Amino acid sequence: MSGGVAYVLDLDESDINKQARESGELLVATLDEQDRELVLGLIKRHGEETESDWAETLLENADDTISRMTKLLPRDYSAVLALRNQAEAAGDDPDGDGTWHKILEVTTRG
């Protein structure tokens, strides 16, 4: 992964890149409330657009579905999201030069 978040149903942890996980490059987490809303909304939209029986089944058992999901995201992408959220909370422009300077500092420390 070079950026972005993956939400995986029934993840087999042996499929995760061991080196990336051990180095902290890849973060593995449970879904928070914001993730839950996003994932359920995406499943609902998929079901509406495709008439998918599978989507309907996943939504009927939403709590079970979410409990079976794992969130994967690269460490650097996580840092970018956190800095952008901090900028917004402080009333700063998340796309402004100051925020991007901080993002570059965090993501190039390597």
Phi and psi restraints in degrees (value plus and minus 20) as a CYANA .aco file:
   2 SER   PHI    -128.0   -88.0
   2 SER   PSI     -26.7    13.3
   3 GLY   PHI     146.3   186.3
   3 GLY   PSI     134.3   174.3
   4 GLY   PHI      81.1   121.1
   4 GLY   PSI     154.5   194.5
   5 VAL   PHI    -137.8   -97.8
   5 VAL   PSI     119.9   159.9
   6 ALA   PHI    -135.0   -95.0
   6 ALA   PSI     113.5   153.5
   7 TYR   PHI    -130.7   -90.7
   7 TYR   PSI      98.4   138.4
   8 VAL   PHI    -137.7   -97.7
   8 VAL   PSI     109.0   149.0
   9 LEU   PHI    -108.0   -68.0
   9 LEU   PSI     110.0   150.0
  10 ASP   PHI      35.7    75.7
  10 ASP   PSI      31.4    71.4
  11 LEU   PHI     -83.7   -43.7
  11 LEU   PSI     111.0   151.0
  12 ASP   PHI    -112.9   -72.9
  12 ASP   PSI      89.5   129.5
  13 GLU   PHI     -81.9   -41.9
  13 GLU   PSI     -37.8     2.2
  14 SER   PHI     -90.9   -50.9
  14 SER   PSI     -33.3     6.7
  15 ASP   PHI    -104.8   -64.8
  15 ASP   PSI     -27.9    12.1
  16 ILE   PHI    -101.2   -61.2
  16 ILE   PSI     119.8   159.8
  17 ASN   PHI     -80.6   -40.6
  17 ASN   PSI      89.1   129.1
  18 LYS   PHI     -80.3   -40.3
  18 LYS   PSI     -63.6   -23.6
  19 GLN   PHI     -83.8   -43.8
  19 GLN   PSI     -62.6   -22.6
  20 ALA   PHI     -85.6   -45.6
  20 ALA   PSI     -58.5   -18.5
  21 ARG   PHI     -89.9   -49.9
  21 ARG   PSI     -66.3   -26.3
  22 GLU   PHI     -85.5   -45.5
  22 GLU   PSI     -52.9   -12.9
  23 SER   PHI     -99.2   -59.2
  23 SER   PSI     -31.7     8.3
  24 GLY   PHI      66.7   106.7
  24 GLY   PSI     -18.8    21.2
  25 GLU   PHI     -84.9   -44.9
  25 GLU   PSI     -52.4   -12.4
  26 LEU   PHI    -138.1   -98.1
  26 LEU   PSI     103.5   143.5
  27 LEU   PHI    -117.1   -77.1
  27 LEU   PSI     117.9   157.9
  28 VAL   PHI    -140.3  -100.3
  28 VAL   PSI     105.2   145.2
  29 ALA   PHI    -166.2  -126.2
  29 ALA   PSI     144.2   184.2
  30 THR   PHI    -103.7   -63.7
  30 THR   PSI     144.4   184.4
  31 LEU   PHI    -100.9   -60.9
  31 LEU   PSI     118.1   158.1
  32 ASP   PHI    -113.4   -73.4
  32 ASP   PSI    -197.4  -157.4
  33 GLU   PHI     -81.8   -41.8
  33 GLU   PSI     -59.1   -19.1
  34 GLN   PHI     -85.0   -45.0
  34 GLN   PSI     -62.3   -22.3
  35 ASP   PHI     -81.7   -41.7
  35 ASP   PSI     -64.0   -24.0
  36 ARG   PHI     -76.3   -36.3
  36 ARG   PSI     -68.9   -28.9
  37 GLU   PHI     -81.7   -41.7
  37 GLU   PSI     -63.1   -23.1
  38 LEU   PHI     -82.6   -42.6
  38 LEU   PSI     -70.6   -30.6
  39 VAL   PHI     -83.9   -43.9
  39 VAL   PSI     -66.3   -26.3
  40 LEU   PHI     -83.7   -43.7
  40 LEU   PSI     -57.0   -17.0
  41 GLY   PHI     -84.2   -44.2
  41 GLY   PSI     -59.9   -19.9
  42 LEU   PHI     -87.4   -47.4
  42 LEU   PSI     -60.1   -20.1
  43 ILE   PHI     -84.8   -44.8
  43 ILE   PSI     -63.1   -23.1
  44 LYS   PHI     -80.1   -40.1
  44 LYS   PSI     -67.0   -27.0
  45 ARG   PHI     -81.4   -41.4
  45 ARG   PSI     -63.7   -23.7
  46 HIS   PHI     -78.3   -38.3
  46 HIS   PSI     -65.4   -25.4
  47 GLY   PHI     -81.7   -41.7
  47 GLY   PSI     -61.7   -21.7
  48 GLU   PHI     -86.0   -46.0
  48 GLU   PSI     -58.9   -18.9
  49 GLU   PHI    -101.6   -61.6
  49 GLU   PSI     -43.3    -3.3
  50 THR   PHI    -139.1   -99.1
  50 THR   PSI     -26.8    13.2
  51 GLU   PHI      36.4    76.4
  51 GLU   PSI      17.4    57.4
  52 SER   PHI     -92.5   -52.5
  52 SER   PSI     104.1   144.1
  53 ASP   PHI     -86.8   -46.8
  53 ASP   PSI     -55.8   -15.8
  54 TRP   PHI     -82.3   -42.3
  54 TRP   PSI     -63.0   -23.0
  55 ALA   PHI     -81.5   -41.5
  55 ALA   PSI     -62.2   -22.2
  56 GLU   PHI     -81.1   -41.1
  56 GLU   PSI     -62.5   -22.5
  57 THR   PHI     -83.2   -43.2
  57 THR   PSI     -63.6   -23.6
  58 LEU   PHI     -82.2   -42.2
  58 LEU   PSI     -58.4   -18.4
  59 LEU   PHI     -94.9   -54.9
  59 LEU   PSI     -52.8   -12.8
  60 GLU   PHI     -82.3   -42.3
  60 GLU   PSI     -50.9   -10.9
  61 ASN   PHI    -137.7   -97.7
  61 ASN   PSI      32.6    72.6
  62 ALA   PHI     -77.2   -37.2
  62 ALA   PSI     -62.6   -22.6
  63 ASP   PHI     -83.4   -43.4
  63 ASP   PSI     -63.3   -23.3
  64 ASP   PHI     -84.0   -44.0
  64 ASP   PSI     -63.5   -23.5
  65 THR   PHI     -78.2   -38.2
  65 THR   PSI     -68.9   -28.9
  66 ILE   PHI     -85.0   -45.0
  66 ILE   PSI     -57.1   -17.1
  67 SER   PHI     -86.6   -46.6
  67 SER   PSI     -41.5    -1.5
  68 ARG   PHI    -112.6   -72.6
  68 ARG   PSI     -21.6    18.4
  69 MET   PHI    -113.6   -73.6
  69 MET   PSI     127.8   167.8
  70 THR   PHI    -147.0  -107.0
  70 THR   PSI     119.8   159.8
  71 LYS   PHI    -120.8   -80.8
  71 LYS   PSI     108.3   148.3
  72 LEU   PHI    -139.6   -99.6
  72 LEU   PSI     111.9   151.9
  73 LEU   PHI    -173.8  -133.8
  73 LEU   PSI     125.5   165.5
  74 PRO   PHI     -85.9   -45.9
  74 PRO   PSI     123.2   163.2
  75 ARG   PHI     -74.3   -34.3
  75 ARG   PSI     -66.8   -26.8
  76 ASP   PHI     -84.5   -44.5
  76 ASP   PSI     -58.4   -18.4
  77 TYR   PHI     -85.7   -45.7
  77 TYR   PSI     -58.7   -18.7
  78 SER   PHI     -80.8   -40.8
  78 SER   PSI     -62.0   -22.0
  79 ALA   PHI     -84.2   -44.2
  79 ALA   PSI     -60.5   -20.5
  80 VAL   PHI     -81.5   -41.5
  80 VAL   PSI     -67.4   -27.4
  81 LEU   PHI     -80.1   -40.1
  81 LEU   PSI     -63.1   -23.1
  82 ALA   PHI     -83.0   -43.0
  82 ALA   PSI     -64.2   -24.2
  83 LEU   PHI     -85.9   -45.9
  83 LEU   PSI     -59.4   -19.4
  84 ARG   PHI     -85.2   -45.2
  84 ARG   PSI     -60.6   -20.6
  85 ASN   PHI     -85.2   -45.2
  85 ASN   PSI     -59.9   -19.9
  86 GLN   PHI     -83.0   -43.0
  86 GLN   PSI     -61.4   -21.4
  87 ALA   PHI     -82.8   -42.8
  87 ALA   PSI     -65.7   -25.7
  88 GLU   PHI     -81.5   -41.5
  88 GLU   PSI     -64.0   -24.0
  89 ALA   PHI     -82.5   -42.5
  89 ALA   PSI     -52.0   -12.0
  90 ALA   PHI    -104.6   -64.6
  90 ALA   PSI     -22.5    17.5
  91 GLY   PHI      62.6   102.6
  91 GLY   PSI      -6.5    33.5
  92 ASP   PHI    -112.7   -72.7
  92 ASP   PSI     142.6   182.6
  93 ASP   PHI     -97.1   -57.1
  93 ASP   PSI      96.0   136.0
  94 PRO   PHI     -86.1   -46.1
  94 PRO   PSI     -35.3     4.7
  95 ASP   PHI    -125.1   -85.1
  95 ASP   PSI     -12.5    27.5
  96 GLY   PHI     -96.7   -56.7
  96 GLY   PSI     146.4   186.4
  97 ASP   PHI     -78.3   -38.3
  97 ASP   PSI     -60.9   -20.9
  98 GLY   PHI     -82.1   -42.1
  98 GLY   PSI     -63.8   -23.8
  99 THR   PHI     -85.4   -45.4
  99 THR   PSI     -64.2   -24.2
 100 TRP   PHI     -86.5   -46.5
 100 TRP   PSI     -51.7   -11.7
 101 HIS   PHI     -83.0   -43.0
 101 HIS   PSI     -64.5   -24.5
 102 LYS   PHI     -83.4   -43.4
 102 LYS   PSI     -60.3   -20.3
 103 ILE   PHI     -81.6   -41.6
 103 ILE   PSI     -64.4   -24.4
 104 LEU   PHI     -83.5   -43.5
 104 LEU   PSI     -58.3   -18.3
 105 GLU   PHI     -81.2   -41.2
 105 GLU   PSI     -65.9   -25.9
 106 VAL   PHI     -90.7   -50.7
 106 VAL   PSI     -59.7   -19.7
 107 THR   PHI    -106.1   -66.1
 107 THR   PSI     -30.3     9.7
 108 THR   PHI    -126.3   -86.3
 108 THR   PSI     -15.8    24.2
 109 ARG   PHI     -87.4   -47.4
 109 ARG   PSI     -52.7   -12.7
